[in-house]
Amino acid sequence: MASSRSLKVQGSEAGARLDAWIARQLPELSRARVQALMAEGAVRLGGRTARPSARLRGGEDVTIEIPDPVTAVPAPEDVPLAVVYEDARLLVVDKPPGMTVHPGAGRLSGTLVNALLHHVRDLSGIGGVLRPGIVHRLDRGTSGLMVVAKDDETHRALSAQFSSRGVEKEYLAIVHGVPRARQGTIEAAIGRDPVHRKKMSVRAPRGRAARSTYAVVETLDGAALLRVRIHTGRTHQIRVHLASLGHPIAGDATYGGTRTPSSRQPAARAALDGLERPALHAARLAFTHPATGDRLQFESPLPADLRDVLARLRGGALR
């Protein structure tokens, strides 16, 4: 069970960085661990989430929610793994919907990491014990392409490409409603929702710049198929951006995608009822191979559950 700690900032401590101050107050937590908790929204300063670099003024209340540590080392498991490409340095996998990328509190098996440890003798250790080889993530409900590093050098090079936006990531999404513009750009900073800690929001007081572009691939009855490209890598970026546009991803319970379509849209209602995960798929991934310098590109078709949704929607597609 998670524990909660409450601290009071003294006037003599004004001017200190929040992350460093917490690490001094709670020596059982490293500064890196404090920063990780802050990234998860588990630290509040004066009732609000705050950045590690926040400066204290004195007199504030600080609360920290500390989850129980996960001490188990992930075990290799013979879990089915769709490998799209593999060489001595890296591999590209097609993650199915419902698979968690790495172990965490409450989920220690059946993850992509467990499957990778069975498939690959050794993986990059930069991600830590629980995230070997993991350069980037997909949400549990999101399907599609991911690149995994087998060694630290490859991991660092791929991470640098993600940071410099040298990696191209395109997604297919089925959304409620049809955007008025056939294509567009969404530029809205994203940060932790000030009220709902597990959600992200474009209304966060301290959001980070985020940019997504989209194009309508197909117009359907009460819904649309979009191709979305992200130019930054914020948590839940596509889900948050499309919801802010008024077109949440179908099946996304967190960001309004499970709302009941209008009775004037019977095809959409019948097609989207029962969708158990966000209709979001990482369909294209392109990057430069760190060892060879070749530009690699991979594509993944929509999985069966989303193809079925489209087939039902097309029964009432607009011509």
C-alpha positions as YAML, in Angstrom:
chain: A
units: angstrom
residues:
- id: 1
  name: MET
  ca: [0.00, 0.00, 0.00]
- id: 2
  name: ALA
  ca: [1.29, 3.45, -0.90]
- id: 3
  name: SER
  ca: [2.30, 5.81, 1.89]
- id: 4
  name: SER
  ca: [1.84, 9.56, 2.12]
- id: 5
  name: ARG
  ca: [4.25, 12.04, 3.69]
- id: 6
  name: SER
  ca: [3.44, 15.62, 4.64]
- id: 7
  name: LEU
  ca: [6.20, 18.19, 5.12]
- id: 8
  name: LYS
  ca: [6.31, 21.87, 6.07]
- id: 9
  name: VAL
  ca: [8.81, 24.27, 4.51]
- id: 10
  name: GLN
  ca: [10.49, 26.49, 7.08]
- id: 11
  name: GLY
  ca: [11.21, 30.14, 6.38]
- id: 12
  name: SER
  ca: [14.95, 29.52, 6.61]
- id: 13
  name: GLU
  ca: [14.68, 27.13, 3.67]
- id: 14
  name: ALA
  ca: [13.33, 29.71, 1.23]
- id: 15
  name: GLY
  ca: [15.08, 29.69, -2.13]
- id: 16
  name: ALA
  ca: [15.89, 25.95, -2.16]
- id: 17
  name: ARG
  ca: [14.96, 23.76, -5.15]
- id: 18
  name: LEU
  ca: [11.98, 21.59, -4.35]
- id: 19
  name: ASP
  ca: [13.49, 18.27, -5.51]
- id: 20
  name: ALA
  ca: [16.74, 18.81, -3.61]
- id: 21
  name: TRP
  ca: [14.87, 19.91, -0.48]
- id: 22
  name: ILE
  ca: [12.65, 16.82, -0.48]
- id: 23
  name: ALA
  ca: [15.67, 14.55, -0.94]
- id: 24
  name: ARG
  ca: [17.27, 16.17, 2.12]
- id: 25
  name: GLN
  ca: [14.11, 15.79, 4.18]
- id: 26
  name: LEU
  ca: [13.57, 12.18, 3.12]
- id: 27
  name: PRO
  ca: [17.04, 10.63, 2.75]
- id: 28
  name: GLU
  ca: [15.49, 7.27, 1.86]
- id: 29
  name: LEU
  ca: [14.53, 8.85, -1.48]
- id: 30
  name: SER
  ca: [17.24, 9.75, -3.96]
- id: 31
  name: ARG
  ca: [16.90, 13.00, -5.87]
- id: 32
  name: ALA
  ca: [16.30, 11.00, -9.06]
- id: 33
  name: ARG
  ca: [13.52, 9.09, -7.31]
- id: 34
  name: VAL
  ca: [11.96, 12.35, -6.15]
- id: 35
  name: GLN
  ca: [12.05, 13.68, -9.70]
- id: 36
  name: ALA
  ca: [10.41, 10.49, -10.98]
- id: 37
  name: LEU
  ca: [7.64, 10.85, -8.41]
- id: 38
  name: MET
  ca: [7.16, 14.46, -9.47]
- id: 39
  name: ALA
  ca: [6.88, 13.40, -13.11]
- id: 40
  name: GLU
  ca: [4.05, 11.08, -12.05]
- id: 41
  name: GLY
  ca: [2.28, 13.94, -10.24]
- id: 42
  name: ALA
  ca: [2.83, 12.36, -6.83]
- id: 43
  name: VAL
  ca: [4.32, 15.51, -5.26]
- id: 44
  name: ARG
  ca: [2.26, 18.59, -4.44]
- id: 45
  name: LEU
  ca: [3.49, 21.97, -3.32]
- id: 46
  name: GLY
  ca: [0.79, 24.07, -1.71]
- id: 47
  name: GLY
  ca: [-1.82, 21.69, -3.11]
- id: 48
  name: ARG
  ca: [-0.57, 21.85, -6.70]
- id: 49
  name: THR
  ca: [1.77, 19.70, -8.74]
- id: 50
  name: ALA
  ca: [5.15, 21.34, -9.22]
- id: 51
  name: ARG
  ca: [8.33, 21.04, -11.23]
- id: 52
  name: PRO
  ca: [11.54, 19.78, -9.62]
- id: 53
  name: SER
  ca: [13.10, 23.21, -10.20]
- id: 54
  name: ALA
  ca: [10.39, 25.06, -8.26]
- id: 55
  name: ARG
  ca: [11.89, 27.43, -5.69]
- id: 56
  name: LEU
  ca: [10.56, 27.38, -2.14]
- id: 57
  name: ARG
  ca: [9.34, 30.56, -0.45]
- id: 58
  name: GLY
  ca: [8.88, 29.21, 3.06]
- id: 59
  name: GLY
  ca: [5.67, 28.21, 4.79]
- id: 60
  name: GLU
  ca: [4.39, 25.89, 2.06]
- id: 61
  name: ASP
  ca: [2.97, 22.44, 2.67]
- id: 62
  name: VAL
  ca: [4.47, 19.61, 0.64]
- id: 63
  name: THR
  ca: [2.82, 16.21, 0.25]
- id: 64
  name: ILE
  ca: [4.44, 13.16, -1.33]
- id: 65
  name: GLU
  ca: [2.62, 9.94, -2.25]
- id: 66
  name: ILE
  ca: [5.17, 7.12, -2.23]
- id: 67
  name: PRO
  ca: [4.12, 3.83, -3.85]
- id: 68
  name: ASP
  ca: [5.47, 0.62, -2.46]
- id: 69
  name: PRO
  ca: [8.75, -0.27, -4.17]
- id: 70
  name: VAL
  ca: [8.70, -3.00, -6.78]
- id: 71
  name: THR
  ca: [11.61, -5.19, -5.76]
- id: 72
  name: ALA
  ca: [11.08, -8.14, -8.08]
- id: 73
  name: VAL
  ca: [13.36, -8.35, -11.12]
- id: 74
  name: PRO
  ca: [11.37, -9.05, -14.30]
- id: 75
  name: ALA
  ca: [11.55, -12.68, -15.32]
- id: 76
  name: PRO
  ca: [11.79, -13.89, -18.92]
- id: 77
  name: GLU
  ca: [8.42, -15.20, -20.10]
- id: 78
  name: ASP
  ca: [7.47, -17.02, -23.27]
- id: 79
  name: VAL
  ca: [4.90, -14.40, -24.23]
- id: 80
  name: PRO
  ca: [4.07, -14.08, -27.94]
- id: 81
  name: LEU
  ca: [6.13, -11.29, -29.48]
- id: 82
  name: ALA
  ca: [5.59, -9.89, -32.98]
- id: 83
  name: VAL
  ca: [9.08, -8.99, -34.19]
- id: 84
  name: VAL
  ca: [9.01, -6.82, -37.32]
- id: 85
  name: TYR
  ca: [12.79, -6.35, -37.61]
- id: 86
  name: GLU
  ca: [15.84, -7.51, -35.69]
- id: 87
  name: ASP
  ca: [19.62, -7.28, -35.93]
- id: 88
  name: ALA
  ca: [22.53, -7.36, -33.49]
- id: 89
  name: ARG
  ca: [21.83, -3.84, -32.17]
- id: 90
  name: LEU
  ca: [18.07, -3.41, -31.99]
- id: 91
  name: LEU
  ca: [14.69, -4.81, -32.80]
- id: 92
  name: VAL
  ca: [11.31, -3.39, -33.80]
- id: 93
  name: VAL
  ca: [8.21, -5.00, -32.36]
- id: 94
  name: ASP
  ca: [4.49, -4.64, -33.01]
- id: 95
  name: LYS
  ca: [2.91, -4.36, -29.56]
- id: 96
  name: PRO
  ca: [-0.62, -5.72, -29.22]
- id: 97
  name: PRO
  ca: [-3.31, -3.72, -27.41]
- id: 98
  name: GLY
  ca: [-3.64, -4.54, -23.73]
- id: 99
  name: MET
  ca: [0.05, -5.29, -23.19]
- id: 100
  name: THR
  ca: [1.87, -3.12, -20.66]
- id: 101
  name: VAL
  ca: [5.36, -2.10, -21.79]
- id: 102
  name: HIS
  ca: [7.23, -2.66, -18.52]
- id: 103
  name: PRO
  ca: [6.54, -4.03, -15.03]
- id: 104
  name: GLY
  ca: [5.25, -1.68, -12.37]
- id: 105
  name: ALA
  ca: [3.16, -1.64, -9.25]
- id: 106
  name: GLY
  ca: [0.49, -4.31, -9.57]
- id: 107
  name: ARG
  ca: [1.81, -5.78, -12.85]
- id: 108
  name: LEU
  ca: [5.00, -7.82, -12.77]
- id: 109
  name: SER
  ca: [4.37, -10.32, -15.55]
- id: 110
  name: GLY
  ca: [2.97, -10.51, -19.04]
- id: 111
  name: THR
  ca: [4.62, -7.25, -20.07]
- id: 112
  name: LEU
  ca: [6.62, -6.46, -23.19]
- id: 113
  name: VAL
  ca: [9.80, -6.48, -21.08]
- id: 114
  name: ASN
  ca: [9.05, -10.02, -19.88]
- id: 115
  name: ALA
  ca: [8.63, -11.13, -23.49]
- id: 116
  name: LEU
  ca: [11.80, -9.33, -24.60]
- id: 117
  name: LEU
  ca: [13.88, -10.94, -21.86]
- id: 118
  name: HIS
  ca: [12.82, -14.35, -23.17]
- id: 119
  name: HIS
  ca: [13.52, -13.41, -26.79]
- id: 120
  name: VAL
  ca: [16.81, -11.52, -26.35]
- id: 121
  name: ARG
  ca: [19.77, -12.78, -24.31]
- id: 122
  name: ASP
  ca: [20.75, -9.29, -23.17]
- id: 123
  name: LEU
  ca: [19.19, -5.85, -23.40]
- id: 124
  name: SER
  ca: [20.38, -2.31, -22.82]
- id: 125
  name: GLY
  ca: [20.49, -1.57, -19.10]
- id: 126
  name: ILE
  ca: [20.05, 2.21, -19.36]
- id: 127
  name: GLY
  ca: [16.32, 1.94, -18.69]
- id: 128
  name: GLY
  ca: [17.00, 0.30, -15.33]
- id: 129
  name: VAL
  ca: [16.10, -3.12, -13.95]
- id: 130
  name: LEU
  ca: [12.40, -2.78, -14.78]
- id: 131
  name: ARG
  ca: [12.81, -1.20, -18.23]
- id: 132
  name: PRO
  ca: [15.73, -2.89, -20.01]
- id: 133
  name: GLY
  ca: [15.98, -1.86, -23.65]
- id: 134
  name: ILE
  ca: [12.95, 0.41, -23.51]
- id: 135
  name: VAL
  ca: [13.70, 3.63, -25.41]
- id: 136
  name: HIS
  ca: [10.11, 4.89, -25.66]
- id: 137
  name: ARG
  ca: [6.67, 3.75, -24.54]
- id: 138
  name: LEU
  ca: [3.18, 3.13, -25.79]
- id: 139
  name: ASP
  ca: [0.21, 3.22, -23.45]
- id: 140
  name: ARG
  ca: [-1.19, -0.16, -22.44]
- id: 141
  name: GLY
  ca: [-4.22, 0.25, -24.68]
- id: 142
  name: THR
  ca: [-2.29, 1.54, -27.69]
- id: 143
  name: SER
  ca: [-1.07, -0.97, -30.26]
- id: 144
  name: GLY
  ca: [1.72, -0.67, -32.78]
- id: 145
  name: LEU
  ca: [5.39, -0.21, -33.48]
- id: 146
  name: MET
  ca: [8.18, 0.24, -30.95]
- id: 147
  name: VAL
  ca: [11.98, 0.14, -31.28]
- id: 148
  name: VAL
  ca: [13.98, -1.63, -28.56]
- id: 149
  name: ALA
  ca: [17.75, -1.29, -27.92]
- id: 150
  name: LYS
  ca: [19.93, -4.32, -27.30]
- id: 151
  name: ASP
  ca: [22.96, -2.41, -25.99]
- id: 152
  name: ASP
  ca: [23.67, 0.85, -24.18]
- id: 153
  name: GLU
  ca: [25.35, 2.56, -27.12]
- id: 154
  name: THR
  ca: [22.32, 1.95, -29.32]
- id: 155
  name: HIS
  ca: [20.01, 3.04, -26.52]
- id: 156
  name: ARG
  ca: [21.81, 6.36, -26.13]
- id: 157
  name: ALA
  ca: [21.83, 6.99, -29.89]
- id: 158
  name: LEU
  ca: [18.13, 6.23, -30.28]
- id: 159
  name: SER
  ca: [17.26, 8.37, -27.25]
- id: 160
  name: ALA
  ca: [19.18, 11.25, -28.82]
- id: 161
  name: GLN
  ca: [17.16, 10.85, -32.02]
- id: 162
  name: PHE
  ca: [13.91, 10.99, -30.06]
- id: 163
  name: SER
  ca: [15.12, 14.11, -28.24]
- id: 164
  name: SER
  ca: [16.18, 15.84, -31.46]
- id: 165
  name: ARG
  ca: [12.95, 14.77, -33.19]
- id: 166
  name: GLY
  ca: [14.81, 12.64, -35.68]
- id: 167
  name: VAL
  ca: [12.34, 9.81, -35.16]
- id: 168
  name: GLU
  ca: [9.11, 9.92, -37.18]
- id: 169
  name: LYS
  ca: [6.04, 8.50, -35.45]
- id: 170
  name: GLU
  ca: [2.66, 8.35, -37.11]
- id: 171
  name: TYR
  ca: [-0.54, 6.94, -35.65]
- id: 172
  name: LEU
  ca: [-3.98, 5.98, -36.90]
- id: 173
  name: ALA
  ca: [-6.87, 7.03, -34.68]
- id: 174
  name: ILE
  ca: [-10.63, 6.60, -34.86]
- id: 175
  name: VAL
  ca: [-12.27, 9.63, -33.29]
- id: 176
  name: HIS
  ca: [-15.77, 10.75, -32.41]
- id: 177
  name: GLY
  ca: [-17.13, 13.24, -34.91]
- id: 178
  name: VAL
  ca: [-15.50, 14.63, -38.03]
- id: 179
  name: PRO
  ca: [-13.03, 17.56, -37.82]
- id: 180
  name: ARG
  ca: [-14.11, 20.54, -39.90]
- id: 181
  name: ALA
  ca: [-10.63, 20.93, -41.36]
- id: 182
  name: ARG
  ca: [-9.32, 18.01, -43.39]
- id: 183
  name: GLN
  ca: [-5.92, 18.58, -41.87]
- id: 184
  name: GLY
  ca: [-4.53, 20.73, -39.12]
- id: 185
  name: THR
  ca: [-1.97, 21.40, -36.43]
- id: 186
  name: ILE
  ca: [-2.60, 21.30, -32.70]
- id: 187
  name: GLU
  ca: [-0.14, 23.31, -30.63]
- id: 188
  name: ALA
  ca: [-1.09, 23.24, -26.97]
- id: 189
  name: ALA
  ca: [1.15, 22.74, -23.97]
- id: 190
  name: ILE
  ca: [0.45, 19.59, -21.95]
- id: 191
  name: GLY
  ca: [0.98, 19.03, -18.25]
- id: 192
  name: ARG
  ca: [-0.38, 17.13, -15.29]
- id: 193
  name: ASP
  ca: [-4.04, 17.90, -14.64]
- id: 194
  name: PRO
  ca: [-4.18, 20.01, -11.45]
- id: 195
  name: VAL
  ca: [-7.19, 18.08, -10.14]
- id: 196
  name: HIS
  ca: [-6.98, 14.57, -11.60]
- id: 197
  name: ARG
  ca: [-3.42, 13.41, -10.94]
- id: 198
  name: LYS
  ca: [-3.44, 10.53, -13.41]
- id: 199
  name: LYS
  ca: [-4.65, 12.67, -16.29]
- id: 200
  name: MET
  ca: [-2.84, 15.12, -18.52]
- id: 201
  name: SER
  ca: [-4.38, 18.37, -19.70]
- id: 202
  name: VAL
  ca: [-3.90, 21.34, -22.04]
- id: 203
  name: ARG
  ca: [-5.11, 23.49, -19.13]
- id: 204
  name: ALA
  ca: [-2.27, 22.55, -16.79]
- id: 205
  name: PRO
  ca: [-0.64, 25.59, -15.17]
- id: 206
  name: ARG
  ca: [2.86, 24.36, -16.02]
- id: 207
  name: GLY
  ca: [2.48, 22.54, -19.31]
- id: 208
  name: ARG
  ca: [5.29, 21.65, -21.71]
- id: 209
  name: ALA
  ca: [5.10, 22.65, -25.35]
- id: 210
  name: ALA
  ca: [3.49, 19.98, -27.52]
- id: 211
  name: ARG
  ca: [2.72, 19.83, -31.24]
- id: 212
  name: SER
  ca: [0.68, 17.33, -33.24]
- id: 213
  name: THR
  ca: [-0.51, 17.36, -36.85]
- id: 214
  name: TYR
  ca: [-3.40, 15.38, -38.27]
- id: 215
  name: ALA
  ca: [-5.08, 14.57, -41.56]
- id: 216
  name: VAL
  ca: [-8.50, 13.03, -42.14]
- id: 217
  name: VAL
  ca: [-8.01, 9.69, -43.91]
- id: 218
  name: GLU
  ca: [-11.67, 8.71, -44.05]
- id: 219
  name: THR
  ca: [-14.96, 10.36, -43.11]
- id: 220
  name: LEU
  ca: [-17.48, 8.00, -41.54]
- id: 221
  name: ASP
  ca: [-20.95, 8.20, -40.03]
- id: 222
  name: GLY
  ca: [-20.39, 10.09, -36.79]
- id: 223
  name: ALA
  ca: [-16.68, 9.30, -36.69]
- id: 224
  name: ALA
  ca: [-13.46, 9.71, -38.65]
- id: 225
  name: LEU
  ca: [-10.21, 7.89, -39.24]
- id: 226
  name: LEU
  ca: [-7.24, 10.21, -38.74]
- id: 227
  name: ARG
  ca: [-3.54, 9.91, -39.40]
- id: 228
  name: VAL
  ca: [-1.70, 11.76, -36.64]
- id: 229
  name: ARG
  ca: [1.95, 12.67, -36.41]
- id: 230
  name: ILE
  ca: [3.50, 13.84, -33.15]
- id: 231
  name: HIS
  ca: [6.41, 16.26, -33.19]
- id: 232
  name: THR
  ca: [6.97, 16.13, -29.42]
- id: 233
  name: GLY
  ca: [6.69, 13.23, -27.01]
- id: 234
  name: ARG
  ca: [4.43, 14.27, -24.15]
- id: 235
  name: THR
  ca: [2.52, 11.77, -22.05]
- id: 236
  name: HIS
  ca: [-0.87, 10.95, -23.64]
- id: 237
  name: GLN
  ca: [-0.17, 13.65, -26.25]
- id: 238
  name: ILE
  ca: [-2.46, 12.43, -29.05]
- id: 239
  name: ARG
  ca: [-5.26, 11.50, -26.67]
- id: 240
  name: VAL
  ca: [-5.15, 14.90, -24.95]
- id: 241
  name: HIS
  ca: [-4.75, 16.95, -28.13]
- id: 242
  name: LEU
  ca: [-7.61, 15.28, -30.00]
- id: 243
  name: ALA
  ca: [-9.88, 15.55, -26.97]
- id: 244
  name: SER
  ca: [-9.07, 19.27, -26.74]
- id: 245
  name: LEU
  ca: [-10.11, 19.59, -30.39]
- id: 246
  name: GLY
  ca: [-13.51, 18.15, -29.50]
- id: 247
  name: HIS
  ca: [-12.81, 14.80, -31.15]
- id: 248
  name: PRO
  ca: [-11.72, 12.34, -28.45]
- id: 249
  name: ILE
  ca: [-10.38, 8.96, -29.50]
- id: 250
  name: ALA
  ca: [-13.10, 6.33, -29.52]
- id: 251
  name: GLY
  ca: [-12.87, 3.98, -26.56]
- id: 252
  name: ASP
  ca: [-10.72, 6.34, -24.49]
- id: 253
  name: ALA
  ca: [-12.49, 6.39, -21.14]
- id: 254
  name: THR
  ca: [-9.95, 8.78, -19.61]
- id: 255
  name: TYR
  ca: [-10.42, 11.59, -22.11]
- id: 256
  name: GLY
  ca: [-14.08, 11.36, -23.08]
- id: 257
  name: GLY
  ca: [-13.91, 8.79, -25.85]
- id: 258
  name: THR
  ca: [-16.60, 6.53, -24.40]
- id: 259
  name: ARG
  ca: [-19.38, 9.09, -24.64]
- id: 260
  name: THR
  ca: [-22.54, 7.78, -26.31]
- id: 261
  name: PRO
  ca: [-22.84, 8.95, -29.92]
- id: 262
  name: SER
  ca: [-25.96, 10.87, -30.90]
- id: 263
  name: SER
  ca: [-29.05, 8.84, -31.77]
- id: 264
  name: ARG
  ca: [-28.80, 10.44, -35.20]
- id: 265
  name: GLN
  ca: [-25.63, 8.42, -35.71]
- id: 266
  name: PRO
  ca: [-26.78, 4.79, -35.29]
- id: 267
  name: ALA
  ca: [-23.82, 3.39, -37.22]
- id: 268
  name: ALA
  ca: [-21.36, 5.09, -34.88]
- id: 269
  name: ARG
  ca: [-23.28, 3.97, -31.80]
- id: 270
  name: ALA
  ca: [-23.37, 0.33, -32.90]
- id: 271
  name: ALA
  ca: [-19.76, 0.32, -34.09]
- id: 272
  name: LEU
  ca: [-18.19, 1.97, -31.06]
- id: 273
  name: ASP
  ca: [-20.20, 0.32, -28.30]
- id: 274
  name: GLY
  ca: [-18.06, -2.19, -26.50]
- id: 275
  name: LEU
  ca: [-14.70, -0.84, -27.68]
- id: 276
  name: GLU
  ca: [-12.49, -1.70, -24.70]
- id: 277
  name: ARG
  ca: [-9.43, 0.40, -25.46]
- id: 278
  name: PRO
  ca: [-8.53, 3.69, -27.16]
- id: 279
  name: ALA
  ca: [-8.76, 3.29, -30.94]
- id: 280
  name: LEU
  ca: [-5.14, 4.37, -31.39]
- id: 281
  name: HIS
  ca: [-2.45, 2.50, -33.32]
- id: 282
  name: ALA
  ca: [1.23, 3.36, -33.89]
- id: 283
  name: ALA
  ca: [1.18, 2.66, -37.62]
- id: 284
  name: ARG
  ca: [4.51, 4.03, -38.85]
- id: 285
  name: LEU
  ca: [7.97, 4.37, -37.32]
- id: 286
  name: ALA
  ca: [11.10, 5.72, -39.02]
- id: 287
  name: PHE
  ca: [14.57, 6.34, -37.59]
- id: 288
  name: THR
  ca: [18.24, 6.25, -38.51]
- id: 289
  name: HIS
  ca: [20.07, 3.06, -37.57]
- id: 290
  name: PRO
  ca: [22.76, 4.09, -35.05]
- id: 291
  name: ALA
  ca: [25.34, 1.62, -36.42]
- id: 292
  name: THR
  ca: [24.79, 1.71, -40.19]
- id: 293
  name: GLY
  ca: [23.38, 5.20, -40.72]
- id: 294
  name: ASP
  ca: [20.60, 3.75, -42.87]
- id: 295
  name: ARG
  ca: [17.17, 5.28, -42.62]
- id: 296
  name: LEU
  ca: [14.75, 2.54, -41.59]
- id: 297
  name: GLN
  ca: [10.99, 2.74, -41.97]
- id: 298
  name: PHE
  ca: [8.35, 0.32, -40.75]
- id: 299
  name: GLU
  ca: [4.58, 0.20, -41.10]
- id: 300
  name: SER
  ca: [1.96, -1.80, -39.24]
- id: 301
  name: PRO
  ca: [-1.63, -2.36, -40.40]
- id: 302
  name: LEU
  ca: [-4.53, -1.77, -38.05]
- id: 303
  name: PRO
  ca: [-5.11, -4.73, -35.73]
- id: 304
  name: ALA
  ca: [-8.24, -6.84, -36.01]
- id: 305
  name: ASP
  ca: [-10.31, -5.04, -33.35]
- id: 306
  name: LEU
  ca: [-9.94, -1.67, -35.05]
- id: 307
  name: ARG
  ca: [-10.48, -3.14, -38.51]
- id: 308
  name: ASP
  ca: [-13.76, -4.55, -37.23]
- id: 309
  name: VAL
  ca: [-14.80, -1.13, -35.92]
- id: 310
  name: LEU
  ca: [-14.05, 0.46, -39.28]
- id: 311
  name: ALA
  ca: [-15.97, -2.24, -41.11]
- id: 312
  name: ARG
  ca: [-19.04, -1.56, -38.98]
- id: 313
  name: LEU
  ca: [-18.69, 2.21, -39.39]
- id: 314
  name: ARG
  ca: [-18.38, 1.87, -43.15]
- id: 315
  name: GLY
  ca: [-21.81, 0.36, -43.22]
- id: 316
  name: GLY
  ca: [-23.07, 3.91, -42.80]
- id: 317
  name: ALA
  ca: [-20.11, 5.81, -44.30]
- id: 318
  name: LEU
  ca: [-20.79, 9.16, -45.87]
- id: 319
  name: ARG
  ca: [-20.17, 9.28, -49.61]
...
